[in-house]
Amino acid sequence: MSALTVAEERVPFERLLWITACLALTLLAGIATLPIWVAATVGGVAAIRLVLAARGGDAPPRTIRFIIAALAIGLLFLQFRTFNGLSAGTALLSLIAGLKLLETRTRRDIYVVTMIIYFLSLATLLESESFWLFSYLIGVCWLTTSTLLRSTSSSRGGDLSGSLRYAGRLLAQALPLAVAFWLFFPRFGGPLWQMPDNGNSATSGLSDTMSPGDITDLAMSDEVAFRVRFGADTPPPQERYWRGPVMHDFDGHAWRRTDAGRVRAPTLLFRGPAYEYTVSLEPNQHNWLFVLDWPSHWNAVRGYLTSDYMLIQPDPVSRPLDVVATSYSHVSAAEPLGIGMRRRDTRLPPGRNPRSLQLAQELRNAHPDDLDYVHAVLDMFHSQAFFYTLKPPRLAQDSVDGFLFDSKRGFCGHYASAFAALMRAAGIPARVVTGYQGGTFNRFANYWILRQSDAHAWDEVWIQGQGWLRIDPTSVIAPERVERGLNDLVAAGAPLTSRWQQRTPWLTDTRLRLDALRLLWRERILRFDESSQERLLGFLHIPEPDGQKLTLVLTLCLVAGMSWLTWQVRRELKPRPSDPVNRAYEQLCRRLAAVGLRRMPYEGAETFAARVAAERPDLAIVRSLCRRYSELRYAAGPPAAAAAAAAATFVAGVRAFRPGRVRPGRVRPRGSRGSA
């Protein structure tokens, strides 16, 4: 059959079903970034084609296919206004795959759909940097390659298991070349695996507003916010406060962050030990860079401190970002608080929370000193019947009054809000700081994991002569919240997965190991950049590594890889007898050729055996083996059981045959026999 005829051979329903399944698995990986109607259109046309094929029908008429294609591509252009870009291009490629599947009739069409699946897998990888997504798509490509092999007439192993083994072997043979390209392909100032963000990869987390109950919702989330690797020393739990949005505006119920722009942060005098660390931030929709309180240095080129000492950058953290920073445990003010900042951080809404204002006035009259007043409020929280709970009652608009005098039950946001309001009512500048506290140590990779469940709120008050002091009123009610983390507190109210972790330590260890694997993937693969290549060349003892030497190494790897693949292809294309009797006969011929008795192409089995017996009388057993081969190969077929037994005897005889070499000048006697 000619190549053209093979390519145009009709595709059976089973092959069409398999390639449709491969396309569905590929689209499933990127379903979150595809418009819903695109996924529905591809699913609809695929279902139509499968139904028609199951009934023995052909593809729909060309006119119908043209109308569907025109409408779908037109709608796509109306939505994106372009076909360029990762999102629009991926959606267009998905539509093309579905439309091509609709008209699939021959093997050539299967080949085209297969190539589109490969390109869609690559586009999905450019949308995400997940290790698990990469592993999933490797499996999809393996299955797709297996389906492609089953659709070719020359594939070995038409069954599923055989094609999977063959496809796996092909992928494994290409792996060394792929690794060489990854290691030595020139980088240009940044990681290779990176595409401009389209704004769809952000995840949720803290907000720039805080009302009672907000952080309670985050407390039930196991989503990772960031990871931290410390240098020489790790700060104690009471110093691990990761600074996020700072709230200044209070309307009597909720707190909001004020965007002051690029206002210079007041100068601080750093005291106490300095901690060096690397924060690996997860993507989010904000431009906040979470660092320990009181940072002094950081490597974020575009990052800057706001007037309330929050580290931010101009653009959102749309991609995983590593920030190397240094923070101090204590600071003092190098200059007095400005009039504008004092006014901002002592402002309260008129007519709101009147009972709290009266309480603050009474406490202030009894404690005119600022620090004494702070301790008096904390003593009130400690001595009175205030409770720490994840399920506080709902509060009215005057949330501080409701918390202090009615419910007396709340989470860290309730205590931070009430404390700041009482401070401001006494004329002491105060603000609410939100962020994360504590974390979980991953002993398998020596770093800390901060999850959304570690979200926390605390306060800062201005004390004349000392500056801003961090006050955590939550620790007065629940000091274990500061020392051990949230999960130890909320075992009864935690999500089901958290309860399982507490009951099964091995599950916690498994999650930590998997998280360490994700971090290794991010640091060693995704962040493999130009400097990483230079270090690799230095490790290989290549002097003065530069782009020219890198290109030379890549060329050598390419030549070696292509030579390896060429040898593998020649080896794969070499005909291999599938019959065990034929394989045994070829083995017999190879063993005789090794001792100088090579079979000529024109010689049959028994003719060859006669020549062997004439040249080497000691190998007379060859005549018997070749006679058995001729009987098995050409004689009338005996019963199946007898034929199988005869074939097994012949194969065993060949395996036992060991011809020996004859030394020059010596010929074995005519009656002697080779070993069998």
MORADA-V840448 format. One record per residue. RES is the residue in one small letter. PHI is phi in whole degrees, -180 to 180 (none if undefined). NEAR is the number of other C-alpha atoms within 8 Angstrom. Layout:
res=RES phi=PHI near=NEAR
res=RES phi=PHI near=NEAR
This chain:
res=m phi=none near=4
res=s phi=-70 near=5
res=a phi=-64 near=6
res=l phi=-65 near=6
res=t phi=-67 near=8
res=v phi=-62 near=10
res=a phi=-65 near=9
res=e phi=-97 near=9
res=e phi=-66 near=8
res=r phi=-64 near=7
res=v phi=-90 near=10
res=p phi=-71 near=7
res=f phi=-61 near=9
res=e phi=-61 near=6
res=r phi=-66 near=11
res=l phi=-65 near=11
res=l phi=-65 near=9
res=w phi=-67 near=9
res=i phi=-69 near=13
res=t phi=-67 near=10
res=a phi=-63 near=8
res=c phi=-63 near=12
res=l phi=-65 near=10
res=a phi=-63 near=9
res=l phi=-64 near=9
res=t phi=-67 near=13
res=l phi=-67 near=11
res=l phi=-62 near=7
res=a phi=-65 near=10
res=g phi=-115 near=9
res=i phi=-64 near=8
res=a phi=-69 near=5
res=t phi=-99 near=7
res=l phi=-88 near=11
res=p phi=-58 near=7
res=i phi=-59 near=6
res=w phi=-69 near=6
res=v phi=-67 near=12
res=a phi=-61 near=12
res=a phi=-66 near=8
res=t phi=-65 near=11
res=v phi=-63 near=13
res=g phi=-63 near=10
res=g phi=-67 near=8
res=v phi=-68 near=12
res=a phi=-66 near=12
res=a phi=-64 near=8
res=i phi=-61 near=9
res=r phi=-65 near=12
res=l phi=-67 near=11
res=v phi=-63 near=8
res=l phi=-63 near=11
res=a phi=-67 near=12
res=a phi=-65 near=8
res=r phi=-90 near=6
res=g phi=82 near=6
res=g phi=-88 near=7
res=d phi=-99 near=7
res=a phi=-66 near=11
res=p phi=-59 near=8
res=p phi=-58 near=6
res=r phi=-61 near=6
res=t phi=-63 near=6
res=i phi=-65 near=8
res=r phi=-63 near=12
res=f phi=-66 near=8
res=i phi=-65 near=8
res=i phi=-62 near=8
res=a phi=-64 near=9
res=a phi=-64 near=8
res=l phi=-65 near=8
res=a phi=-65 near=11
res=i phi=-69 near=10
res=g phi=-64 near=8
res=l phi=-63 near=8
res=l phi=-63 near=12
res=f phi=-68 near=10
res=l phi=-64 near=7
res=q phi=-76 near=6
res=f phi=-97 near=8
res=r phi=63 near=7
res=t phi=-168 near=7
res=f phi=-109 near=9
res=n phi=-87 near=6
res=g phi=94 near=7
res=l phi=-67 near=8
res=s phi=-68 near=9
res=a phi=-65 near=12
res=g phi=-65 near=10
res=t phi=-66 near=11
res=a phi=-63 near=12
res=l phi=-64 near=11
res=l phi=-64 near=10
res=s phi=-64 near=13
res=l phi=-62 near=13
res=i phi=-62 near=8
res=a phi=-62 near=13
res=g phi=-65 near=13
res=l phi=-68 near=12
res=k phi=-66 near=11
res=l phi=-64 near=13
res=l phi=-63 near=13
res=e phi=-101 near=11
res=t phi=-65 near=9
res=r phi=-128 near=9
res=t phi=-117 near=11
res=r phi=-64 near=14
res=r phi=-58 near=8
res=d phi=-65 near=12
res=i phi=-62 near=13
res=y phi=-61 near=9
res=v phi=-65 near=9
res=v phi=-62 near=12
res=t phi=-62 near=12
res=m phi=-64 near=8
res=i phi=-64 near=10
res=i phi=-61 near=13
res=y phi=-61 near=9
res=f phi=-67 near=8
res=l phi=-65 near=13
res=s phi=-63 near=11
res=l phi=-64 near=8
res=a phi=-63 near=10
res=t phi=-66 near=10
res=l phi=-66 near=10
res=l phi=-71 near=10
res=e phi=-81 near=8
res=s phi=-141 near=8
res=e phi=-115 near=11
res=s phi=-74 near=7
res=f phi=-64 near=8
res=w phi=-70 near=6
res=l phi=-65 near=11
res=f phi=-60 near=10
res=s phi=-62 near=8
res=y phi=-61 near=8
res=l phi=-70 near=11
res=i phi=-61 near=8
res=g phi=-63 near=8
res=v phi=-64 near=11
res=c phi=-65 near=10
res=w phi=-61 near=12
res=l phi=-65 near=11
res=t phi=-65 near=12
res=t phi=-64 near=10
res=s phi=-62 near=13
res=t phi=-64 near=12
res=l phi=-63 near=11
res=l phi=-64 near=11
res=r phi=-69 near=14
res=s phi=-88 near=11
res=t phi=-98 near=8
res=s phi=-74 near=6
res=s phi=-98 near=4
res=s phi=-71 near=10
res=r phi=-95 near=8
res=g phi=85 near=10
res=g phi=-72 near=8
res=d phi=-78 near=7
res=l phi=-65 near=9
res=s phi=-63 near=7
res=g phi=-65 near=10
res=s phi=-69 near=16
res=l phi=-65 near=11
res=r phi=-64 near=8
res=y phi=-65 near=11
res=a phi=-64 near=13
res=g phi=-63 near=9
res=r phi=-66 near=8
res=l phi=-63 near=8
res=l phi=-65 near=9
res=a phi=-66 near=8
res=q phi=-68 near=9
res=a phi=-85 near=9
res=l phi=-61 near=8
res=p phi=-58 near=9
res=l phi=-67 near=11
res=a phi=-65 near=8
res=v phi=-64 near=8
res=a phi=-63 near=12
res=f phi=-64 near=10
res=w phi=-66 near=7
res=l phi=-75 near=7
res=f phi=-116 near=11
res=f phi=-68 near=10
res=p phi=-60 near=8
res=r phi=-94 near=9
res=f phi=-122 near=6
res=g phi=78 near=6
res=g phi=-177 near=7
res=p phi=-61 near=12
res=l phi=-74 near=8
res=w phi=-86 near=7
res=q phi=-161 near=6
res=m phi=-129 near=6
res=p phi=-57 near=4
res=d phi=-77 near=8
res=n phi=-105 near=6
res=g phi=85 near=6
res=n phi=-105 near=6
res=s phi=-96 near=11
res=a phi=-73 near=10
res=t phi=-118 near=7
res=s phi=-86 near=6
res=g phi=175 near=8
res=l phi=-64 near=9
res=s phi=-119 near=6
res=d phi=-88 near=9
res=t phi=-129 near=9
res=m phi=-143 near=12
res=s phi=-123 near=9
res=p phi=-54 near=11
res=g phi=106 near=9
res=d phi=-63 near=9
res=i phi=-69 near=14
res=t phi=-60 near=10
res=d phi=-64 near=8
res=l phi=-66 near=12
res=a phi=-63 near=11
res=m phi=-92 near=10
res=s phi=-105 near=9
res=d phi=-95 near=7
res=e phi=-64 near=7
res=v phi=-76 near=10
res=a phi=-91 near=11
res=f phi=-166 near=11
res=r phi=-124 near=12
res=v phi=-135 near=12
res=r phi=-122 near=10
res=f phi=-85 near=11
res=g phi=-81 near=8
res=a phi=-74 near=6
res=d phi=-118 near=7
res=t phi=-108 near=7
res=p phi=-67 near=8
res=p phi=-67 near=6
res=p phi=-55 near=9
res=q phi=-72 near=8
res=e phi=-111 near=7
res=r phi=-93 near=10
res=y phi=-108 near=11
res=w phi=-97 near=11
res=r phi=-77 near=13
res=g phi=-126 near=13
res=p phi=-61 near=12
res=v phi=-107 near=12
res=m phi=-97 near=15
res=h phi=-120 near=12
res=d phi=-88 near=11
res=f phi=-128 near=11
res=d phi=-104 near=8
res=g phi=100 near=12
res=h phi=-130 near=12
res=a phi=-124 near=10
res=w phi=-108 near=14
res=r phi=-136 near=11
res=r phi=-84 near=11
res=t phi=-100 near=7
res=d phi=-85 near=4
res=a phi=-93 near=7
res=g phi=73 near=5
res=r phi=-84 near=6
res=v phi=-90 near=7
res=r phi=-63 near=7
res=a phi=-74 near=9
res=p phi=-58 near=7
res=t phi=-67 near=7
res=l phi=-120 near=9
res=l phi=-102 near=8
res=f phi=-80 near=9
res=r phi=-135 near=9
res=g phi=79 near=8
res=p phi=-70 near=6
res=a phi=-100 near=8
res=y phi=-120 near=14
res=e phi=-103 near=12
res=y phi=-160 near=11
res=t phi=-123 near=11
res=v phi=-100 near=15
res=s phi=-103 near=11
res=l phi=-81 near=14
res=e phi=-85 near=11
res=p phi=-61 near=12
res=n phi=-154 near=14
res=q phi=-88 near=10
res=h phi=-114 near=7
res=n phi=-106 near=11
res=w phi=-88 near=12
res=l phi=-112 near=12
res=f phi=-76 near=11
res=v phi=-134 near=12
res=l phi=-63 near=10
res=d phi=-51 near=10
res=w phi=64 near=11
res=p phi=-75 near=12
res=s phi=-114 near=8
res=h phi=-140 near=7
res=w phi=-159 near=10
res=n phi=-100 near=7
res=a phi=-69 near=7
res=v phi=-60 near=4
res=r phi=-98 near=6
res=g phi=-81 near=11
res=y phi=-151 near=7
res=l phi=-89 near=11
res=t phi=-83 near=14
res=s phi=-66 near=11
res=d phi=-107 near=7
res=y phi=64 near=9
res=m phi=-103 near=13
res=l phi=-87 near=12
res=i phi=-137 near=11
res=q phi=-132 near=11
res=p phi=-63 near=7
res=d phi=-110 near=6
res=p phi=-63 near=10
res=v phi=-82 near=15
res=s phi=-87 near=11
res=r phi=-131 near=9
res=p phi=-54 near=9
res=l phi=-136 near=10
res=d phi=-104 near=8
res=v phi=-121 near=12
res=v phi=-96 near=11
res=a phi=-141 near=14
res=t phi=-130 near=12
res=s phi=-130 near=14
res=y phi=-110 near=15
res=s phi=-78 near=12
res=h phi=-140 near=8
res=v phi=-141 near=12
res=s phi=-138 near=12
res=a phi=-78 near=12
res=a phi=-97 near=8
res=e phi=-154 near=7
res=p phi=-70 near=7
res=l phi=-72 near=7
res=g phi=-66 near=6
res=i phi=-63 near=6
res=g phi=-64 near=6
res=m phi=-67 near=8
res=r phi=-63 near=10
res=r phi=-65 near=8
res=r phi=-65 near=9
res=d phi=-96 near=12
res=t phi=-123 near=12
res=r phi=-77 near=9
res=l phi=-130 near=10
res=p phi=-70 near=8
res=p phi=-69 near=4
res=g phi=78 near=5
res=r phi=-111 near=7
res=n phi=51 near=11
res=p phi=-65 near=8
res=r phi=-66 near=7
res=s phi=-68 near=12
res=l phi=-64 near=10
res=q phi=-66 near=8
res=l phi=-61 near=8
res=a phi=-63 near=12
res=q phi=-65 near=10
res=e phi=-64 near=8
res=l phi=-67 near=11
res=r phi=-68 near=10
res=n phi=-63 near=7
res=a phi=-82 near=6
res=h phi=-137 near=10
res=p phi=-68 near=8
res=d phi=-74 near=6
res=d phi=-61 near=9
res=l phi=-65 near=7
res=d phi=-63 near=9
res=y phi=-66 near=12
res=v phi=-59 near=9
res=h phi=-66 near=8
res=a phi=-65 near=10
res=v phi=-67 near=11
res=l phi=-64 near=10
res=d phi=-63 near=8
res=m phi=-63 near=8
res=f phi=-62 near=12
res=h phi=-78 near=10
res=s phi=-86 near=6
res=q phi=-85 near=6
res=a phi=-83 near=7
res=f phi=-93 near=9
res=f phi=-124 near=8
res=y phi=-103 near=11
res=t phi=-148 near=8
res=l phi=-86 near=9
res=k phi=-124 near=6
res=p phi=-76 near=10
res=p phi=-70 near=7
res=r phi=-69 near=4
res=l phi=-108 near=9
res=a phi=-79 near=7
res=q phi=-63 near=6
res=d phi=-82 near=11
res=s phi=-68 near=12
res=v phi=-69 near=14
res=d phi=-60 near=12
res=g phi=-62 near=12
res=f phi=-75 near=14
res=l phi=-72 near=10
res=f phi=-115 near=7
res=d phi=-111 near=7
res=s phi=-80 near=10
res=k phi=54 near=11
res=r phi=-132 near=11
res=g phi=-174 near=16
res=f phi=-107 near=14
res=c phi=-60 near=13
res=g phi=-63 near=16
res=h phi=-66 near=11
res=y phi=-68 near=11
res=a phi=-64 near=15
res=s phi=-65 near=11
res=a phi=-66 near=11
res=f phi=-63 near=11
res=a phi=-63 near=12
res=a phi=-65 near=12
res=l phi=-66 near=12
res=m phi=-64 near=14
res=r phi=-64 near=14
res=a phi=-64 near=12
res=a phi=-95 near=9
res=g phi=84 near=7
res=i phi=-98 near=12
res=p phi=-58 near=11
res=a phi=-149 near=14
res=r phi=-149 near=12
res=v phi=-100 near=15
res=v phi=-112 near=13
res=t phi=-112 near=14
res=g phi=172 near=14
res=y phi=-136 near=14
res=q phi=-139 near=13
res=g phi=86 near=13
res=g phi=122 near=10
res=t phi=-114 near=7
res=f phi=-84 near=8
res=n phi=-97 near=11
res=r phi=-73 near=6
res=f phi=-80 near=7
res=a phi=-138 near=6
res=n phi=62 near=8
res=y phi=-151 near=11
res=w phi=-109 near=11
res=i phi=-112 near=13
res=l phi=-107 near=16
res=r phi=-104 near=13
res=q phi=-62 near=15
res=s phi=-69 near=13
res=d phi=-93 near=13
res=a phi=-60 near=14
res=h phi=-151 near=11
res=a phi=-136 near=13
res=w phi=-143 near=15
res=d phi=-125 near=15
res=e phi=-132 near=12
res=v phi=-122 near=14
res=w phi=-95 near=11
res=i phi=-113 near=11
res=q phi=-58 near=6
res=g phi=90 near=6
res=q phi=-119 near=9
res=g phi=95 near=13
res=w phi=-79 near=10
res=l phi=-114 near=9
res=r phi=-82 near=8
res=i phi=-125 near=8
res=d phi=-112 near=10
res=p phi=-64 near=14
res=t phi=-62 near=14
res=s phi=-67 near=10
res=v phi=-70 near=10
res=i phi=-87 near=11
res=a phi=-135 near=9
res=p phi=-63 near=9
res=e phi=-66 near=9
res=r phi=-63 near=11
res=v phi=-86 near=12
res=e phi=-89 near=9
res=r phi=-122 near=9
res=g phi=105 near=13
res=l phi=-73 near=10
res=n phi=-62 near=9
res=d phi=-70 near=7
res=l phi=-86 near=8
res=v phi=-116 near=9
res=a phi=-58 near=9
res=a phi=-74 near=5
res=g phi=-102 near=6
res=a phi=-74 near=10
res=p phi=-60 near=7
res=l phi=-60 near=6
res=t phi=-63 near=6
res=s phi=-67 near=10
res=r phi=-64 near=11
res=w phi=-60 near=9
res=q phi=-62 near=11
res=q phi=-69 near=8
res=r phi=-85 near=6
res=t phi=-128 near=8
res=p phi=-59 near=8
res=w phi=-65 near=7
res=l phi=-68 near=9
res=t phi=-62 near=10
res=d phi=-62 near=8
res=t phi=-63 near=8
res=r phi=-64 near=8
res=l phi=-67 near=10
res=r phi=-65 near=9
res=l phi=-65 near=8
res=d phi=-66 near=8
res=a phi=-63 near=11
res=l phi=-65 near=8
res=r phi=-63 near=10
res=l phi=-67 near=8
res=l phi=-61 near=9
res=w phi=-60 near=10
res=r phi=-70 near=10
res=e phi=-78 near=9
res=r phi=-95 near=8
res=i phi=-107 near=8
res=l phi=-67 near=11
res=r phi=-101 near=8
res=f phi=-79 near=12
res=d phi=-121 near=11
res=e phi=-62 near=12
res=s phi=-66 near=7
res=s phi=-65 near=8
res=q phi=-65 near=11
res=e phi=-63 near=10
res=r phi=-65 near=8
res=l phi=-65 near=8
res=l phi=-65 near=11
res=g phi=-64 near=11
res=f phi=-63 near=7
res=l phi=-83 near=6
res=h phi=62 near=6
res=i phi=-92 near=8
res=p phi=-69 near=5
res=e phi=46 near=5
res=p phi=-63 near=10
res=d phi=-148 near=7
res=g phi=-62 near=7
res=q phi=-66 near=6
res=k phi=-67 near=8
res=l phi=-63 near=13
res=t phi=-64 near=11
res=l phi=-64 near=8
res=v phi=-62 near=9
res=l phi=-63 near=12
res=t phi=-64 near=8
res=l phi=-62 near=8
res=c phi=-64 near=10
res=l phi=-65 near=11
res=v phi=-63 near=8
res=a phi=-64 near=8
res=g phi=-66 near=10
res=m phi=-67 near=9
res=s phi=-63 near=8
res=w phi=-62 near=8
res=l phi=-67 near=10
res=t phi=-63 near=8
res=w phi=-63 near=8
res=q phi=-66 near=9
res=v phi=-65 near=8
res=r phi=-61 near=8
res=r phi=-68 near=7
res=e phi=-70 near=7
res=l phi=-80 near=6
res=k phi=-66 near=6
res=p phi=-60 near=5
res=r phi=-125 near=4
res=p phi=-66 near=7
res=s phi=-89 near=6
res=d phi=-79 near=6
res=p phi=-61 near=8
res=v phi=-67 near=11
res=n phi=-65 near=9
res=r phi=-63 near=10
res=a phi=-66 near=12
res=y phi=-65 near=10
res=e phi=-64 near=8
res=q phi=-64 near=9
res=l phi=-62 near=10
res=c phi=-65 near=10
res=r phi=-66 near=9
res=r phi=-68 near=10
res=l phi=-72 near=11
res=a phi=-64 near=10
res=a phi=-68 near=8
res=v phi=-108 near=9
res=g phi=94 near=6
res=l phi=-114 near=8
res=r phi=-87 near=9
res=r phi=-77 near=8
res=m phi=-80 near=6
res=p phi=-60 near=4
res=y phi=-88 near=4
res=e phi=-88 near=8
res=g phi=-78 near=6
res=a phi=-64 near=10
res=e phi=-77 near=10
res=t phi=-63 near=8
res=f phi=-63 near=11
res=a phi=-65 near=11
res=a phi=-66 near=9
res=r phi=-66 near=8
res=v phi=-62 near=13
res=a phi=-65 near=13
res=a phi=-71 near=7
res=e phi=-82 near=6
res=r phi=-135 near=10
res=p phi=-58 near=14
res=d phi=-73 near=12
res=l phi=-108 near=12
res=a phi=-63 near=12
res=i phi=-64 near=9
res=v phi=-62 near=10
res=r phi=-61 near=11
res=s phi=-65 near=8
res=l phi=-65 near=11
res=c phi=-69 near=11
res=r phi=-65 near=10
res=r phi=-63 near=9
res=y phi=-65 near=12
res=s phi=-62 near=11
res=e phi=-63 near=9
res=l phi=-68 near=12
res=r phi=-87 near=6
res=y phi=-123 near=6
res=a phi=-74 near=7
res=a phi=-61 near=5
res=g phi=-70 near=7
res=p phi=-77 near=6
res=p phi=-55 near=6
res=a phi=-57 near=7
res=a phi=-64 near=6
res=a phi=-67 near=8
res=a phi=-64 near=11
res=a phi=-65 near=8
res=a phi=-67 near=8
res=a phi=-65 near=9
res=a phi=-64 near=10
res=a phi=-64 near=8
res=t phi=-65 near=8
res=f phi=-64 near=13
res=v phi=-62 near=11
res=a phi=-65 near=8
res=g phi=-63 near=10
res=v phi=-67 near=12
res=r phi=-62 near=7
res=a phi=-82 near=8
res=f phi=-73 near=10
res=r phi=-134 near=8
res=p phi=-72 near=10
res=g phi=-101 near=6
res=r phi=-80 near=5
res=v phi=-99 near=7
res=r phi=-67 near=6
res=p phi=-56 near=4
res=g phi=88 near=4
res=r phi=-123 near=6
res=v phi=-126 near=7
res=r phi=-70 near=9
res=p phi=-59 near=7
res=r phi=-66 near=6
res=g phi=-94 near=6
res=s phi=-74 near=9
res=r phi=-129 near=9
res=g phi=-71 near=12
res=s phi=-68 near=7
res=a phi=-130 near=7
